[in-house]
């Protein structure tokens, strides 16, 4: 059985009847659309999708900072006023 990462789920056939109503009913929560009782896709509002993208970007930046901090000993010090 697949894990469903949503508070709400709906069958594909029910979803196709009125997708806009499903979106309104879910509010800001994700909806798992199921095909043969397995998640086929997740429906997200633009606001939630943007929040997920922001979170992923923040994680990527955190990883970059950690990598650069680990390489701090090899950094070359510069004087910004010398330019």
C-alpha positions in Angstrom: 0.0 0.0 0.0 1.3 3.5 -0.9 1.5 6.2 1.6 -0.8 9.1 1.0 0.6 12.5 1.9 -2.7 14.4 2.1 -5.5 14.9 4.5 -8.0 14.5 1.7 -8.3 11.9 -1.1 -10.7 11.3 -3.9 -11.0 8.8 -6.7 -10.1 9.9 -10.2 -13.6 9.4 -11.5 -15.1 11.6 -8.8 -12.4 14.2 -9.3 -13.1 14.4 -13.0 -16.8 15.2 -12.3 -16.0 18.6 -10.7 -12.3 19.4 -10.1 -13.1 23.0 -9.1 -15.4 21.8 -6.4 -12.7 19.5 -5.0 -10.3 22.4 -4.9 -12.8 24.6 -3.1 -13.7 21.9 -0.6 -10.1 21.2 0.3 -9.2 24.8 1.0 -5.5 25.1 1.4 -5.0 21.4 2.0 -3.5 19.1 -0.6 -5.7 16.4 -2.2 -4.5 13.0 -3.3 -6.3 11.9 -6.5 -6.4 8.1 -6.5 -6.4 5.8 -9.5 -7.2 2.2 -8.4 -6.8 3.2 -4.8 -3.2 4.4 -5.4 -2.1 8.1 -5.6 -2.0 9.2 -9.2 -1.2 12.8 -8.4 -1.7 15.5 -5.8 -3.7 18.7 -6.3 -2.3 21.8 -4.6 -3.3 25.4 -4.6 -0.8 27.8 -6.1 -0.2 29.2 -2.6 0.7 25.8 -1.2 2.8 25.0 -4.3 4.8 28.2 -3.8 5.3 27.4 -0.2 6.7 24.0 -1.1 9.1 25.6 -3.7 10.2 28.2 -1.2 10.9 25.4 1.4 12.9 23.4 -1.2 14.9 26.5 -2.2 15.7 27.2 1.5 16.9 23.7 2.0 19.2 23.9 -1.1 20.6 27.2 0.2 21.2 25.6 3.7 23.1 22.8 2.1 25.2 25.2 0.2 26.0 27.2 3.3 27.0 24.1 5.2 29.2 23.0 2.3 30.9 26.4 2.2 31.3 26.5 6.0 33.0 23.1 5.9 35.5 24.6 3.3 36.1 27.7 5.3 39.8 26.7 6.1 40.6 27.0 2.3 39.0 30.4 1.9 41.1 33.3 0.7 40.6 36.5 2.7 40.1 39.7 0.7 39.9 43.3 1.6 36.8 44.8 0.0 38.1 48.4 0.5 41.3 47.6 -1.6 39.3 47.6 -4.8 
